[in-house]
C-alpha cells in the first residue's frame, strides 16, 4: 500500500504537488496496488481536488499500456 505520507517522507526533496504526482505514478508502476490518502499535501500548488488527481494518476499508471 502506498501512503501519501510515506511518499512525502521518503522524498524530502519534493517541493510541489506535480512532483508528488510523479512519485505516485512511480509507486503504481513499481507494483503498489492501493493508494491511501492519509494526509493532505501542503504544497503551494496543491489543487482543491488533490485526492482525485492523485487517484487518477495512480490508476492510470497501473493500467496496461496500449
C-alpha positions in Angstrom: 0.0 0.0 0.0 1.4 3.4 -1.0 0.6 6.0 1.6 0.9 9.7 0.7 2.7 10.5 4.0 5.3 7.8 3.3 6.0 9.0 -0.2 6.4 12.6 1.1 8.7 11.4 3.9 10.8 9.2 1.6 11.3 12.1 -0.8 12.1 15.3 1.2 13.5 16.9 -1.9 10.0 17.3 -3.3 8.5 20.8 -3.1 5.5 20.7 -5.4 2.3 18.7 -6.0 3.4 18.0 -9.5 6.5 16.1 -8.1 4.3 14.2 -5.7 2.0 13.2 -8.6 5.1 11.8 -10.4 6.1 9.8 -7.3 2.6 8.4 -7.1 2.8 7.2 -10.7 6.2 5.6 -9.9 4.6 3.8 -6.9 1.9 2.3 -9.2 4.5 1.3 -11.8 6.6 -0.3 -9.1 3.7 -2.7 -8.2 1.7 -0.9 -5.5 -1.9 -1.8 -5.8 -3.5 0.6 -3.2 -3.1 4.3 -2.6 -4.0 5.6 0.8 -4.7 9.3 1.2 -3.7 9.6 4.8 -2.6 13.3 4.8 -3.3 16.3 2.6 -0.1 17.5 0.8 0.8 21.0 1.9 2.5 22.2 -1.3 1.7 25.7 -2.7 0.4 24.2 -5.9 -1.9 21.5 -4.3 -5.2 21.7 -6.2 -8.6 21.7 -4.4 -9.4 18.3 -5.9 -6.0 16.8 -5.0 -7.3 13.4 -4.0 -9.0 12.9 -7.4 -5.8 14.0 -9.2 -3.6 11.6 -7.3 -6.1 8.7 -7.6 -6.3 9.3 -11.4 -2.6 9.4 -11.8 -2.2 6.2 -9.7 -4.8 4.1 -11.5 -3.8 5.5 -15.0 -0.2 4.5 -14.4 -1.1 0.9 -13.3 -3.3 0.3 -16.3 -1.7 -1.9 -19.0 -0.3 0.2 -21.8 -2.0 0.0 -25.2 
